């Protein structure tokens, strides 16, 4: 069973309850086939949880799931290099709504 984390950054005009509902759907669809080690959730324009993940000790993580590429170019490159160095796959789940 792959060990994963989920990172979600709320969209600019997205209602909090919609974001939470979507993250719960992601968890529900992945928990049967993956071991979820953590869920990191940032409000629009924030990066605190993203940096918490980067600064954690993700040696056990096989995959990080995101809903989209990161908007900040520096953060996107940081994630790509971090994933490469730690041998973590980056996968995307798309919001249907």
N, C-alpha and C positions, 0 to 999 in steps of 0.2 A: 504494500500500500504506500503510495507516494505521500510524503509529508509536505504540506503546503501552507502558505499564508495568503491572505487576501488583502489587497490594498484598494481602497475606494476613496476617491476625492469627489465630493459633492459638486454637481454642476452649478453654474452661476445662479440660475433662477429656479433651481430644484427645491421643492419643499422637502423638509427634513423627513417627514413621514414617508414620502415616496422613496427617498434614498435608503432609509432603514428597511423598508419593505423589500426593496431590490436586493440589498445585501443579505437579508434573511432568505430570499429565494436562492441566491448563490450558495449560501451555506447549506440549505436543504438539498440542493442538487449535487453538491460535491461531497458531503459528509458520508455518503454511503460507499464511496469508492476512494476517498482520500482521508488521510489523518490531518485535520486542520489544527495547526499549531498556534495560529493567531489571526486576528482580523484587525487591520489598521484602517481607521476612518478619519479623514480630514474634511473639514468644511471647505467650501470654495475659497481659494486663495491662500489656504494654510498648508503648512508642510510639516508640522510638528510630529505627527504619527509616522510620516514617511521617514523622517530622520531617526525616529525611535527604532524603526525597523532596521535601517542601515547601521545604527549604533548597537543593535542587539547582537547576540551571538548566534547567527543563523546557520551554524555549521550543519544542523540537522535538516534544513529546508531543502527540498528538491525543486519546488516550483513556487513562483509568486504569480498569483492571478491578479490582473488589473482589468478595468473596464475600458481603458483607453491609454494611449501613450501620454506621458506626462507633458503638461503644457510648457513648463519651464525647460529650456534646452539644456541648461546645466544639470538639472535634476535627472533628465532623461539619460544624458551621457553618464552621470554618476551611477544610475541604476544599471545601465548596460555593462559598465566596467566592473561594478560590484558583483553583478550576476556572473560575469565571465570569471572573475577571480575566485568566487565561492562555488562555482559550478552549479548555479541555480538557473533553471529554465524560466523564461518569462512567457506567460500565456495570457491571452485576452478573452474576456467574456463580455459580450455586447448586450447593452440594455435594449430590450425590445420596445420599451415604452418611452 
